[in-house]
Amino acid sequence: MTDLEFMDRAERLLLAVEQTCDRLNEETDADLDAQRSGGMVTLTFANRSQIVINLQKPLHEVWMAARSGGFHYRFDGQRWLDTKGAGEFFAHLSQCASEQAGQTLVFSA
């Protein structure tokens, strides 16, 4: 994958995260705050815990830091998969965000 292809796919991922936060705020009382700064999105929950998602352009990876740990994802041609087998990005983000919010939150591409 070229740098341009990575950035295109990774930017779409960050946009999907932001749009999902907007949707969740309309549909639930989760009170998520999504702040974007360049290639990084910080999700802040009502309890002040955070999830940080950022792009690692030289490695062609997306990194996520949550209460449960740090995770690295690479695009396999169809989806973003954890480099250590923890699963698909959006499913894992949904799990981490649900734990931190104390309610079920579903993120998708």
PyMOL commands that set and color helices and strands:
alter all, ss='L'
color gray80, all
select helices_A, chain A and resi 3-27+57-59+89-101
alter helices_A, ss='H'
color red, helices_A
select strands_A, chain A and resi 33-37+40-44+50-56+61-66+69-75+80-82
alter strands_A, ss='S'
color yellow, strands_A
deselect
rebuild
show_as cartoon
